[in-house]
Amino acid sequence: MKSRNFNPHLGKVSQRLSIPLVLAALSVSMTLAACQNDKAASQPPPPEVNVVGVVQQDVPIYEEWVATLDGYENAQIQPQVTGYLISQNYIEGSPVRKGQVLFEIDPRPFQAVLDQSKAQLAQAQAQFGKTKLDVDRDTPLAKERAIAQSQLDNDIQANLAADAAVKSAAAQVEQAQLNLDFTHVTSLLDGIAGIVQVQIGNLVTPTSTLTSVSRVNPIKAYFPIAEQTYMRFAKQINASSQRNAPPDAPPLQLILADGTVYPEKGKILYTDRQVDITTGSIRIVGAFSNPNNILRPGQFGRVRAATETVKDALLVPQRAVNELQGTFQLAVVGEGNKVSVRSVKVGDRVGSMWIIQSGVKPGELVIVEGLQKVRDGSVVKPKQSTAVARGN
């Protein structure tokens, strides 16, 4: 017996409707799975960055000052007599020795004066001899009352006057000899002789400057330092005598005009007597060995010295520090290679390094290359580099 509710046409229709629905569901599932796979495949790997460890060590802090070089000793060569210059006996710019003849002045007038002075001395000596004979002759006669005592007194006074005339004539001979010797103008010290300031044949006087000679080994360096800096080193600078370097004064380095560092170390000699009231600085005098005469008076340079030492300073490369609106930041790589961007307090720069006063710890890794690839909280792939702390 057949059921009254059964309809064979309706069964066929439901079969035809269920097949498309199943196909549609399978298509949606496959699309969702593909999207998830594409999303997983599109995530980039962690960026690679270069990191260095924070270095801790004692760091000297250097200061620089503009310096002017001058000879250790300088002498202006001037004649001591008036006359015509007849010769130059040295090569300009060459080393000379103390007492070496640099110039000659025409000696003939001075030789004539010397000869005349010697003749006058001879006359005075002859007169002195005569008066002495008179005294010797008249002394016994006066005792025997053969002559008046007044005559002996006159003889004695004449002898004293003749003696004085001899001494005066001898002094004139000595002065004439000195003037003749002064026609040979000599160097007053060992050093480098400068360019001649006059011409051969010129009439020169004691006010004329013929040339200059400077002792340049060692050579002096004059540089001003701030009064505050001087006060930190006053005890060391003034501890010893004026001409000796303080034993614990910092050594000096000289940076030349071309930027090179002079190989010889310098030392502090002494300070000026007063502080310049217009600048608030005091002038320091240092000395540098100059065996090859490379340094010359008048040169400019920069003197550098370590004014203090920071104990256990934390150092990072300057390129690791990011400055933003007056604040300084470091990107630190921590556990799980996770980046932490920190604000730090910076100190002095030391060569290519920077002293960090707070914000990091020794040994922590900071990013030096690839900062533009990271942000706070991101994960990176660090590559270790070596930081070299170099002084400035």
Secondary structure, DSSP 4 states (H G I P E B T S, - for coil): ---SS--HHHHHHHHHHHHHHHHHHHHHHHHHHHHHHHHHHHSPPPPEEEEEEPEEEEEEEEEEEEEEEEEEEEEEE--SS-EEEEEE-S-TTSEE-TT-EEEEE--HHHHHHHHHHHHHHHHHHHHHHHHHHHHHHHHHHHHTTSS-HHHHHHHHHHHHHHHHHHHHHHHHHHHHHHHHHTTEEE-SSSEEE---SS-TT-EE-TT---EEEEEEEEEEEEEEEEHHHHHHHHHHHHSS-TTS--TTSPPBEEE-TTSPBPSS-EEEEEEEEEEETTTTEEEEEEEE--TT--S-TT-EEEEEEEEEEEEEEEEEEGGG-EEETTEEEEEEE-GGGBEEEEEEEEEEEETTEEEEEES--TT-EEEEE-GGG--TT-B-EEEE--------
